[in-house]
Amino acid sequence: MAGAAHDVASALRLARGRALAAGVTTEVRFDAAARLFETRVRGGAALETRRLPAGVGFAALPARGRLGFTAVGSADNGTITLAAGASARSVVVNQRGRVRVQ
Protein backbone atom coordinates (compact mmCIF):
# COMPACT_ATOMS: atom_id res chain seq x y z
CA MET A 1 0.00 0.00 0.00
CA ALA A 2 2.69 2.50 0.98
CA GLY A 3 4.59 1.70 -2.22
CA ALA A 4 1.54 2.44 -4.36
CA ALA A 5 0.97 5.77 -2.58
CA HIS A 6 4.60 6.74 -3.11
CA ASP A 7 4.34 5.74 -6.78
CA VAL A 8 1.37 8.09 -7.25
CA ALA A 9 3.21 10.86 -5.36
CA SER A 10 6.27 10.31 -7.56
CA ALA A 11 4.18 10.63 -10.74
CA LEU A 12 2.68 13.87 -9.44
CA ARG A 13 6.09 15.33 -8.55
CA LEU A 14 7.44 14.33 -11.95
CA ALA A 15 4.47 16.00 -13.67
CA ARG A 16 5.21 19.22 -11.74
CA GLY A 17 8.86 19.03 -12.77
CA ARG A 18 7.91 18.52 -16.40
CA ALA A 19 5.53 21.48 -16.26
CA LEU A 20 8.28 23.71 -14.85
CA ALA A 21 10.94 22.47 -17.28
CA ALA A 22 8.80 22.70 -20.42
CA GLY A 23 6.80 25.77 -19.46
CA VAL A 24 3.47 24.06 -20.20
CA THR A 25 0.61 22.80 -18.07
CA THR A 26 1.00 19.11 -17.29
CA GLU A 27 -1.61 16.90 -15.63
CA VAL A 28 -2.02 13.49 -14.11
CA ARG A 29 -5.31 11.77 -14.99
CA PHE A 30 -6.77 8.94 -12.94
CA ASP A 31 -8.94 6.05 -14.18
CA ALA A 32 -10.48 4.29 -11.17
CA ALA A 33 -12.07 1.48 -13.19
CA ALA A 34 -8.81 0.53 -14.91
CA ARG A 35 -6.72 1.30 -11.77
CA LEU A 36 -4.29 3.41 -13.77
CA PHE A 37 -2.95 6.95 -13.89
CA GLU A 38 -1.24 8.78 -16.70
CA THR A 39 0.86 11.90 -17.06
CA ARG A 40 0.19 14.09 -20.06
CA VAL A 41 0.62 17.60 -21.37
CA ARG A 42 -2.84 19.15 -21.06
CA GLY A 43 -4.71 18.40 -24.28
CA GLY A 44 -1.81 16.29 -25.61
CA ALA A 45 -0.64 12.73 -25.76
CA ALA A 46 0.16 10.61 -22.72
CA LEU A 47 3.79 10.88 -21.59
CA GLU A 48 3.63 7.99 -19.12
CA THR A 49 1.03 5.50 -17.91
CA ARG A 50 1.24 3.52 -14.67
CA ARG A 51 -1.06 0.91 -13.13
CA LEU A 52 -1.74 0.32 -9.44
CA PRO A 53 -0.57 -3.01 -8.00
CA ALA A 54 -3.05 -5.89 -7.72
CA GLY A 55 -5.38 -5.47 -4.76
CA VAL A 56 -4.95 -1.68 -4.58
CA GLY A 57 -7.60 0.69 -5.93
CA PHE A 58 -8.59 4.34 -5.90
CA ALA A 59 -10.99 4.98 -3.00
CA ALA A 60 -11.36 8.72 -3.69
CA LEU A 61 -10.24 11.02 -6.50
CA PRO A 62 -10.51 14.74 -7.31
CA ALA A 63 -13.90 15.64 -8.79
CA ARG A 64 -12.53 15.98 -12.34
CA GLY A 65 -10.42 12.83 -12.07
CA ARG A 66 -7.18 14.71 -12.67
CA LEU A 67 -4.69 17.13 -11.12
CA GLY A 68 -2.86 19.76 -13.15
CA PHE A 69 0.40 21.65 -12.64
CA THR A 70 1.01 25.00 -14.35
CA ALA A 71 4.23 26.21 -15.95
CA VAL A 72 5.11 28.06 -12.71
CA GLY A 73 4.57 24.96 -10.54
CA SER A 74 1.23 25.83 -8.97
CA ALA A 75 -1.40 23.10 -8.89
CA ASP A 76 -5.01 22.18 -8.42
CA ASN A 77 -5.75 21.29 -4.78
CA GLY A 78 -6.64 17.63 -4.52
CA THR A 79 -6.46 14.38 -2.60
CA ILE A 80 -6.09 10.90 -4.04
CA THR A 81 -6.94 8.08 -1.62
CA LEU A 82 -5.77 4.55 -2.27
CA ALA A 83 -7.24 1.53 -0.49
CA ALA A 84 -6.40 -2.14 -0.13
CA GLY A 85 -8.83 -3.94 2.14
CA ALA A 86 -9.06 -1.98 5.40
CA SER A 87 -5.81 -0.10 4.76
CA ALA A 88 -5.80 3.34 3.11
CA ARG A 89 -3.23 6.02 2.24
CA SER A 90 -3.79 9.49 0.82
CA VAL A 91 -1.67 11.63 -1.48
CA VAL A 92 -2.38 15.34 -1.00
CA VAL A 93 -1.48 18.15 -3.42
CA ASN A 94 -1.79 21.80 -2.40
CA GLN A 95 -2.11 24.87 -4.62
CA ARG A 96 1.64 25.57 -4.44
CA GLY A 97 2.32 22.14 -5.96
CA ARG A 98 3.53 20.45 -2.78
CA VAL A 99 2.85 16.69 -2.83
CA ARG A 100 2.75 14.65 0.38
CA VAL A 101 1.72 11.14 1.42
CA GLN A 102 -0.42 10.68 4.55
Protein Blocks (a to p, Z undefined) as FASTA:
>chain_A
ZZmmmmmmmmmmmmmmmmmmnopacdddddfknopacdddehiacfbdcdddehiacfbd
cfkopacddfkopacdddddddehjbccdddddfkopacdZZ
